[in-house]
């Protein structure tokens, strides 16, 4: 029985059966969000490597956090001094063959807690001064990140979380996601269509 034959069940079936068949068919159709979810699930499975960004994994990278001033920082739109870990050191500690993967043309995907997942060529990211910022270095005691106005809302510390920033202001085209949860390394031929 095909999808279309289910939609046109003969009248001998009760309306309840026909309606149930229709609902079943509609539930099988991918919604716009479901397509993105399915694509992300496929990419997770096909990933060459992955690294969760947690306080423990950042500390395990073997490099202490440093205080760095980010000029004209994107989210706060001002010079911002952050406490941050080196992205390169983090990736090298969690994914030992990261440089070989970059030479092979691998893609890096930064998955955030809100579902945002920007990508870049791994070779364009390594060695470019990427930092995983974990806090505003000048925030008062007990405050990790001050609230940040963004579009029509205000982001709190829980939304900002781990925030990818760049040492040099000359890299505005690099991904700058906040709420960073997991870094995936995908094959060079990964399907990244949206």
SULFENKA-V805201 format. One record per helix or strand. SS is the DSSP state (H for helix, E for strand). FROM is the first residue (numbers start at 1). LEN is the number of residues. If there is no record, write none. Layout:
ss->SS from->FROM len->LEN
ss->SS from->FROM len->LEN
This chain:
ss->H from->3 len->5
ss->H from->15 len->14
ss->H from->32 len->15
ss->E from->49 len->4
ss->H from->55 len->5
ss->E from->66 len->8
ss->E from->78 len->9
ss->H from->87 len->8
ss->H from->98 len->6
ss->E from->107 len->6
ss->E from->117 len->5
ss->H from->122 len->4
ss->E from->130 len->7
ss->E from->148 len->3
ss->E from->153 len->3
ss->H from->157 len->4
ss->E from->163 len->4
ss->E from->178 len->1
ss->E from->180 len->7
